[in-house]
Amino acid sequence: MGSARDIQLDALRAIAVTMVLYSHFFAAGGSSFWGHIGVRLFFVLSGFLITRLLLEARSAAEFETGPALRSFYIRRGLRIFPPYFAVLGFVWLVDLDQSRGSLVWHALYLSNFWYALRNDWNPWVLCHFWSLSIEEQFYLAWPLVVLLAPRRRFEQICIGVIALSLAYRFYWPLTANTTLARDLLPPASMDALATGALLACWRSRGAALPHWMRLSWPAFAAAFLVIEWFVPAPADPMLEWTHWLVRQVLPLVPLMVIVAACSRGLGGTLGKLAELPPLLGLGRISYGVYLYHPILLSLAVKAQPWIPLNVSEQGPGRFLVASAATIVAASISWVVFERPLNSLKRHFPYVARTRSAQGSHGGWLATAAGGSPDGRTPALELQRTDARR
């Protein structure tokens, strides 16, 4: 396990969350498709990392399905739940943006269904929870697939999920209805998550990216940029649907290639840029940044009389003030709150040592903390790869 690849994935998290901040703080209208691309990048990363961890656990000689699943869900809970429910508690306490009426949906990780069913982004202060709900719904189901499905069928399952997600997109022209459900229901994001999972599947058997993918990704990226920058959304419903479809699908291959490259570790100038300390620091706290940023924006707008820059409208003032406040809050949250809880993951390795190994090394808890003489303890290896997730 080289550390460079995991470090550079933090850089990708930083880029993804910066796209979201730009979209919500700077872009005209309070939204930009670049924010959506940032979320799609998070999905590819999640699909890749979660699947890689579980496949590594499954390949260990000491693997047992029940303990691995239990450890997975406990570790996810330690990483995700405390700051998430702290935000919900704060929003309930001050009834920010009149959010109390929807809090049960958010607490159950059904935010995407709340907004899709109402076809409305209120309460705005929690609208970013739709993507966190998608991820949690993925976390509930996907480990069962990875750990229980026949290994020889897993790649086909990933491709099948991607195909079903793409097929879902062809349903919308029949409805002539561009509701929020088109983006927020789980199938709309399963292609990005399964793309990351497919990458992990290839990595687990030592396979490189397909030749066609390595050759074609610049063309996919260029086509996306041309459409995004130069082709306005058409008024005709069928053309609008086509425009939406290609903007969703074209970035998948470039995102997959980027994650693959950074997971192996970029060299040269790009590698040095991807390991700049500020970028890595932002990536490390990216979950908190994503979680807290609308809350900090709402508070900044309320404090406008005391702020010399204009934070009441989209633009550089809002971007600078709200981003800085968000990063400060997320940094404090990471140091005081998240990192100490995250460290408890060491007590829940995916794969425990055998009884003979426990006798030799003081038990699997001791091994997870200290490592084996050859440095290849499954518990330690699997712990390190998601230490910041």
C-alpha positions as CSV (number, residue, x, y, z in Angstrom):
1,M,0.0,0.0,0.0
2,G,1.8,3.1,-1.1
3,S,0.8,6.2,0.8
4,A,1.1,8.5,-2.3
5,R,-2.1,7.2,-3.8
6,D,-4.2,7.8,-0.7
7,I,-2.6,11.2,-0.2
8,Q,-3.5,12.3,-3.8
9,L,-7.1,11.1,-3.3
10,D,-7.3,13.8,-0.6
11,A,-6.3,16.3,-3.3
12,L,-9.3,15.1,-5.4
13,R,-11.6,15.6,-2.5
14,A,-10.3,19.1,-2.1
15,I,-11.0,19.9,-5.8
16,A,-14.4,18.3,-5.6
17,V,-15.5,20.3,-2.5
18,T,-14.0,23.5,-4.0
19,M,-16.3,23.0,-7.1
20,V,-19.3,22.8,-4.7
21,L,-18.2,25.9,-2.8
22,Y,-17.9,27.8,-6.1
23,S,-21.3,26.6,-7.2
24,H,-23.1,27.7,-4.0
25,F,-21.1,30.8,-3.1
26,F,-19.9,32.3,-6.4
27,A,-21.7,31.1,-9.5
28,A,-24.6,33.1,-10.9
29,G,-28.0,32.0,-9.7
30,G,-26.5,30.1,-6.7
31,S,-25.8,27.0,-8.7
32,S,-23.5,25.7,-11.3
33,F,-23.1,22.3,-13.0
34,W,-19.5,22.3,-11.8
35,G,-20.9,21.8,-8.3
36,H,-22.7,18.7,-9.6
37,I,-19.4,17.5,-11.2
38,G,-17.8,17.9,-7.8
39,V,-20.5,15.7,-6.3
40,R,-20.1,13.1,-9.1
41,L,-16.3,13.0,-8.3
42,F,-17.1,12.3,-4.7
43,F,-19.4,9.5,-5.8
44,V,-16.7,7.9,-8.0
45,L,-14.2,8.2,-5.1
46,S,-16.7,6.6,-2.6
47,G,-17.5,3.7,-5.0
48,F,-13.8,3.1,-5.5
49,L,-12.6,3.3,-1.9
50,I,-15.4,1.4,-0.3
51,T,-15.2,-1.4,-2.9
52,R,-11.4,-1.6,-2.7
53,L,-11.5,-1.9,1.1
54,L,-14.2,-4.6,1.0
55,L,-12.5,-6.6,-1.8
56,E,-9.2,-6.5,0.1
57,A,-11.0,-7.7,3.2
58,R,-12.6,-10.5,1.3
59,S,-9.3,-11.7,-0.2
60,A,-7.7,-12.1,3.3
61,A,-7.3,-15.7,4.5
62,E,-9.0,-14.8,7.9
63,F,-12.0,-13.1,6.2
64,E,-15.4,-13.7,7.7
65,T,-18.5,-12.1,6.2
66,G,-20.4,-11.3,9.4
67,P,-17.5,-9.6,11.3
68,A,-16.4,-7.7,8.1
69,L,-20.0,-6.3,7.6
70,R,-20.3,-5.4,11.3
71,S,-16.9,-3.5,11.2
72,F,-17.9,-1.8,8.0
73,Y,-21.1,-0.4,9.4
74,I,-19.5,0.6,12.7
75,R,-16.7,2.4,11.0
76,R,-19.1,4.2,8.6
77,G,-21.2,5.3,11.6
78,L,-18.1,6.6,13.5
79,R,-17.0,8.6,10.5
80,I,-20.4,9.9,9.2
81,F,-23.0,10.1,11.9
82,P,-21.6,12.4,14.7
83,P,-21.1,15.6,12.6
84,Y,-24.1,14.8,10.5
85,F,-26.5,14.6,13.5
86,A,-24.7,17.5,15.2
87,V,-25.8,19.7,12.2
88,L,-29.3,18.4,12.4
89,G,-29.4,19.1,16.1
90,F,-28.2,22.7,15.5
91,V,-30.7,23.3,12.7
92,W,-33.5,21.9,14.9
93,L,-32.4,24.1,17.8
94,V,-32.5,27.4,15.9
95,D,-35.0,26.2,13.2
96,L,-32.7,27.5,10.5
97,D,-34.5,28.2,7.3
98,Q,-37.7,26.8,8.9
99,S,-36.2,23.3,8.6
100,R,-37.9,21.5,11.5
101,G,-40.7,20.1,9.4
102,S,-38.3,18.0,7.2
103,L,-35.8,16.9,9.9
104,V,-37.2,13.4,10.2
105,W,-36.5,12.8,6.5
106,H,-33.0,14.0,6.8
107,A,-32.4,12.0,10.0
108,L,-33.4,8.9,8.1
109,Y,-31.1,9.7,5.2
110,L,-34.1,10.2,2.9
111,S,-33.3,13.8,2.0
112,N,-33.2,13.0,-1.7
113,F,-36.7,11.6,-1.6
114,W,-37.9,14.6,0.4
115,Y,-36.8,17.1,-2.3
116,A,-37.7,14.8,-5.2
117,L,-41.3,14.2,-3.9
118,R,-41.9,17.9,-3.3
119,N,-40.0,19.0,-6.4
120,D,-38.7,21.9,-4.4
121,W,-35.3,22.8,-2.8
122,N,-36.8,24.0,0.5
123,P,-35.3,24.0,3.1
124,W,-32.3,25.2,1.1
125,V,-29.9,25.0,4.1
126,L,-30.2,21.2,4.0
127,C,-30.5,20.6,0.3
128,H,-26.9,19.3,0.0
129,F,-28.0,16.4,2.2
130,W,-29.5,14.7,-0.9
131,S,-26.0,13.5,-1.9
132,L,-25.2,12.3,1.6
133,S,-28.5,10.3,1.6
134,I,-27.5,8.7,-1.8
135,E,-24.2,7.7,-0.3
136,E,-25.8,6.3,2.8
137,Q,-28.3,4.3,0.7
138,F,-25.3,3.0,-1.2
139,Y,-23.4,2.1,2.0
140,L,-26.4,0.1,3.2
141,A,-26.7,-2.1,0.1
142,W,-23.3,-2.3,-1.6
143,P,-21.2,-4.1,1.0
144,L,-23.7,-7.0,0.8
145,V,-23.1,-7.2,-2.9
146,V,-19.3,-6.9,-2.6
147,L,-18.9,-9.5,0.2
148,L,-21.6,-12.0,-0.9
149,A,-21.8,-12.0,-4.7
150,P,-19.6,-14.5,-6.5
151,R,-16.2,-12.9,-7.2
152,R,-16.3,-14.0,-10.9
153,R,-19.6,-12.1,-11.3
154,F,-18.7,-8.9,-9.6
155,E,-17.3,-7.0,-12.6
156,Q,-20.5,-7.9,-14.5
157,I,-22.6,-6.7,-11.6
158,C,-20.8,-3.3,-11.7
159,I,-21.4,-3.0,-15.5
160,G,-25.0,-4.0,-15.0
161,V,-25.6,-1.3,-12.4
162,I,-24.0,1.3,-14.7
163,A,-26.2,0.1,-17.6
164,L,-29.4,0.3,-15.4
165,S,-28.5,3.8,-14.3
166,L,-28.0,4.9,-17.9
167,A,-31.3,3.2,-18.9
168,Y,-33.0,5.2,-16.1
169,R,-32.0,8.4,-17.9
170,F,-34.0,7.3,-20.9
171,Y,-37.2,7.2,-18.9
172,W,-37.5,11.0,-18.6
173,P,-38.3,11.9,-22.2
174,L,-41.4,9.7,-21.9
175,T,-42.6,11.8,-19.0
176,A,-41.9,15.2,-20.6
177,N,-41.2,16.2,-17.0
178,T,-37.9,17.7,-15.7
179,T,-38.6,17.3,-12.0
180,L,-35.9,17.1,-9.4
181,A,-36.5,13.4,-9.2
182,R,-34.6,13.1,-12.4
183,D,-31.4,13.9,-10.5
184,L,-32.2,13.0,-7.0
185,L,-33.5,9.4,-7.1
186,P,-30.8,6.8,-6.4
187,P,-30.5,5.4,-10.0
188,A,-29.4,8.8,-11.2
189,S,-26.1,8.5,-9.2
190,M,-25.5,4.7,-9.3
191,D,-23.5,5.0,-12.5
192,A,-20.9,7.2,-10.8
193,L,-20.7,5.0,-7.7
194,A,-20.6,1.8,-9.7
195,T,-17.9,3.3,-12.0
196,G,-15.7,3.7,-8.9
197,A,-16.5,0.2,-7.9
198,L,-15.6,-1.1,-11.3
199,L,-12.2,0.6,-11.0
200,A,-11.7,-1.1,-7.7
201,C,-12.6,-4.4,-9.3
202,W,-10.0,-4.0,-12.0
203,R,-7.4,-2.9,-9.4
204,S,-8.1,-5.9,-7.2
205,R,-7.1,-8.3,-10.1
206,G,-4.2,-6.2,-11.2
207,A,-5.8,-5.1,-14.4
208,A,-5.1,-1.7,-16.0
209,L,-7.7,0.6,-17.4
210,P,-9.0,-0.6,-20.8
211,H,-7.0,0.7,-23.8
212,W,-10.1,2.5,-25.3
213,M,-10.6,4.4,-22.0
214,R,-7.0,5.5,-21.8
215,L,-7.2,6.8,-25.4
216,S,-10.6,8.3,-25.4
217,W,-10.9,10.1,-22.1
218,P,-9.5,13.5,-23.4
219,A,-12.2,13.4,-26.2
220,F,-14.9,12.8,-23.6
221,A,-13.6,15.6,-21.4
222,A,-13.3,18.0,-24.4
223,A,-16.8,17.2,-25.6
224,F,-18.2,17.9,-22.1
225,L,-16.3,21.2,-21.8
226,V,-17.6,22.3,-25.3
227,I,-21.2,21.5,-24.4
228,E,-20.9,23.0,-20.9
229,W,-19.3,26.3,-22.0
230,F,-20.7,26.9,-25.5
231,V,-24.1,25.1,-25.8
232,P,-26.9,26.7,-23.8
233,A,-29.7,24.5,-22.4
234,P,-32.3,24.3,-25.2
235,A,-36.0,25.2,-24.6
236,D,-37.3,22.2,-26.5
237,P,-38.0,19.3,-23.9
238,M,-36.4,16.6,-26.0
239,L,-33.3,18.6,-26.8
240,E,-33.1,19.7,-23.1
241,W,-33.2,16.1,-22.1
242,T,-30.4,15.2,-24.6
243,H,-28.3,18.1,-23.3
244,W,-28.8,16.9,-19.7
245,L,-28.0,13.3,-20.6
246,V,-24.6,14.1,-22.3
247,R,-23.5,16.4,-19.5
248,Q,-24.2,13.6,-17.0
249,V,-22.6,10.8,-18.9
250,L,-19.6,12.3,-20.7
251,P,-17.6,13.1,-17.5
252,L,-17.7,9.6,-16.2
253,V,-14.7,8.2,-18.1
254,P,-12.5,11.3,-17.4
255,L,-13.4,11.1,-13.7
256,M,-12.6,7.4,-13.6
257,V,-9.2,8.0,-15.3
258,I,-8.4,10.8,-12.9
259,V,-9.2,8.7,-9.8
260,A,-7.3,5.8,-11.2
261,A,-4.2,8.0,-11.8
262,C,-4.3,9.6,-8.4
263,S,-4.9,6.3,-6.7
264,R,-1.7,4.9,-8.2
265,G,0.2,8.2,-7.4
266,L,0.9,10.9,-10.0
267,G,4.5,11.7,-10.6
268,G,6.3,14.8,-11.8
269,T,4.8,18.3,-11.5
270,L,1.2,17.1,-11.3
271,G,2.2,14.8,-8.5
272,K,3.9,17.6,-6.6
273,L,0.8,19.9,-7.1
274,A,-1.5,17.1,-5.9
275,E,0.5,16.8,-2.7
276,L,0.6,20.5,-1.7
277,P,-0.1,20.7,2.0
278,P,-3.1,23.2,1.7
279,L,-4.7,21.0,-0.9
280,L,-4.2,17.9,1.3
281,G,-5.5,19.8,4.4
282,L,-8.7,20.8,2.6
283,G,-9.2,17.3,1.3
284,R,-8.8,15.9,4.8
285,I,-11.6,18.1,6.2
286,S,-13.7,18.0,3.0
287,Y,-16.6,16.1,4.6
288,G,-17.0,18.8,7.2
289,V,-16.6,21.5,4.6
290,Y,-19.4,19.9,2.5
291,L,-21.6,19.3,5.6
292,Y,-21.3,22.8,7.1
293,H,-21.1,25.2,4.1
294,P,-24.8,26.1,3.7
295,I,-25.1,26.6,7.5
296,L,-22.2,29.0,7.5
297,L,-23.6,30.8,4.5
298,S,-26.9,31.2,6.2
299,L,-25.2,32.6,9.3
300,A,-23.0,34.9,7.3
301,V,-26.0,36.4,5.5
302,K,-27.7,37.1,8.8
303,A,-24.5,38.8,10.0
304,Q,-24.2,41.0,6.9
305,P,-24.5,44.3,8.8
306,W,-21.2,43.5,10.6
307,I,-19.4,42.2,7.5
308,P,-17.7,44.8,5.2
309,L,-17.9,42.5,2.1
310,N,-21.1,41.7,0.3
311,V,-22.2,38.2,1.4
312,S,-25.8,38.7,0.6
313,E,-25.3,37.9,-3.1
314,Q,-23.3,35.4,-5.1
315,G,-19.8,36.7,-5.9
316,P,-16.3,37.1,-4.6
317,G,-17.3,38.6,-1.2
318,R,-19.6,35.7,-0.4
319,F,-17.1,33.2,-1.7
320,L,-14.2,34.5,0.4
321,V,-16.2,35.1,3.7
322,A,-18.4,32.0,3.6
323,S,-15.6,29.7,2.4
324,A,-13.2,31.0,5.1
325,A,-15.8,30.6,7.8
326,T,-16.6,27.1,6.5
327,I,-13.0,26.0,6.5
328,V,-12.4,27.3,10.0
329,A,-15.5,25.5,11.3
330,A,-14.6,22.3,9.5
331,S,-11.0,22.4,10.8
332,I,-12.2,22.8,14.4
333,S,-14.7,20.0,13.9
334,W,-11.9,17.7,12.5
335,V,-9.5,18.4,15.3
336,V,-11.9,18.5,18.3
337,F,-14.7,16.2,17.1
338,E,-14.1,14.0,14.1
339,R,-10.5,12.9,14.3
340,P,-10.8,11.5,17.9
341,L,-13.9,9.5,16.9
342,N,-12.2,8.4,13.7
343,S,-9.4,7.0,15.7
344,L,-11.8,4.5,17.3
345,K,-11.9,2.7,14.0
346,R,-8.7,0.8,15.0
347,H,-10.9,-1.2,17.3
348,F,-13.0,-2.5,14.4
349,P,-10.6,-4.0,11.7
350,Y,-12.3,-5.6,8.7
351,V,-10.3,-8.8,9.2
352,A,-9.3,-10.2,12.6
353,R,-6.1,-12.1,13.2
354,T,-6.3,-15.9,13.6
355,R,-6.1,-17.4,17.1
356,S,-2.4,-18.4,16.6
357,A,-1.6,-14.9,15.5
358,Q,-3.4,-13.4,18.5
359,G,-1.3,-15.6,20.8
360,S,1.9,-14.5,19.1
361,H,1.2,-10.8,18.9
362,G,-1.0,-9.9,21.8
363,G,-4.4,-10.2,20.1
364,W,-5.8,-8.6,17.0
365,L,-6.4,-5.2,18.7
366,A,-2.7,-5.0,19.5
367,T,-1.8,-6.1,16.0
368,A,-4.1,-3.5,14.4
369,A,-2.4,-0.8,16.5
370,G,1.2,-2.0,16.1
371,G,1.4,-4.1,13.0
372,S,3.1,-7.4,12.2
373,P,6.8,-7.8,11.6
374,D,6.5,-7.9,7.9
375,G,4.2,-4.8,7.8
376,R,1.4,-6.6,6.0
377,T,-1.2,-7.2,8.7
378,P,-4.6,-7.2,7.0
379,A,-6.1,-5.1,9.8
380,L,-3.5,-2.5,9.6
381,E,-3.5,-2.4,5.8
382,L,-7.3,-2.0,5.6
383,Q,-7.4,0.5,8.4
384,R,-4.9,2.8,6.7
385,T,-6.6,3.0,3.3
386,D,-9.7,4.7,4.7
387,A,-8.2,6.5,7.7
388,R,-9.6,9.8,6.6
389,R,-12.9,8.7,5.1
